[in-house]
């Protein structure tokens, strides 16, 4: 989904191989999932915007290769920072009262 949003060549190739994707929203699965979870009171952190922003901003690659979906070290660092910030903002980090 991230590559679909940031890589025009990838998006074109996907739409050529799967014409049903024309006009589709790559974030729709995340949005539907988030809505379902939040309706159940489960907070959700959507990492898609962080990855898109990083990649559109010219940040270094976050995947092991152009064909990979697994995060490399910078990708894991990006995710770790996002999760840490989100947990603090959501007040989900226990406070040590020692």
N, C-alpha and C positions, 0 to 999 in steps of 0.2 A: 504494500500500500504506500509506503514511503517513496519507493522508486517511481511508482505510478504518478505521484504528486510532484516529484522534483526532476525527473529525467524524461524529457520529451521523447527521446528515442525509445525508451522502455515503454512509455505509454502508447506510442504509435504501434510498436510491435505487438503489445498486448491486445490493442483494439483490432489489429489486422487478424490476429489469430483467434480472437474471441469478439466478434462484432457486437455482441450483446452488451459489452462494456462501454460502448460509445455513449457519452453523456452520463456515465455513472459517477458516483461519489465514492472514492476509495476509502473514505472514512466511515461510510455507512455501517459496516459491521461493528466498529468501535462505538459509534454513537448509539446503536440499538442495544449493544451489550451494556454500556454505561447506564442507559435509561432503565433497563431491566434491573440491574444491580442496585441503583440508587432508589428505585421503587421499593426494594427490599431492605433499604437502610444500609447497604454495603457501599462504602466509599470506593471510588475507582480513580486511579491515576492513569490517564491516557498519555502515553509516551510519544504518540504520533506527532503532535505539534512540536515537541522538542527536537525530534529527529529531522523533521522537515526544516525547521528554522536553522538548525546546525548546518545541514547540507546546503540549503539555499544561501546561507551566509558564507559559504566557502570553507567551512570547517573540514578538517581532514576526514578521510573515510572512516566510517564506524563499523564496517563489515570486513570480514577476512578477505573477501575478493568481490569482484563485480557480480559474480554469480551466487555469492553466498548470502544467506539470511542470518547467519550467526554473527553476533557482535565481536569485534576485536577489542583490544585493550582500551583505545579511546572510546569505543562504543559503550563498554562497560562502565567507564568513568562517567560518561554523559548520563547514563541510566542511574548510576549510584548517586550522582549529585541531584538529579531530579527526584528520586525516591526520598533522599534525606530531607530535601527542602519541603516536599509535599507532606511527609510524616510530621515534621515540625509544624507546618501551617495548619494541618488537620488536628493538631494537639494529640497525636497518637504516640508520641515519645514519652515514656514515663519520666517523671521528674524525680531525681534522686534527692531525698531530703536528709542525707547524712551530714 
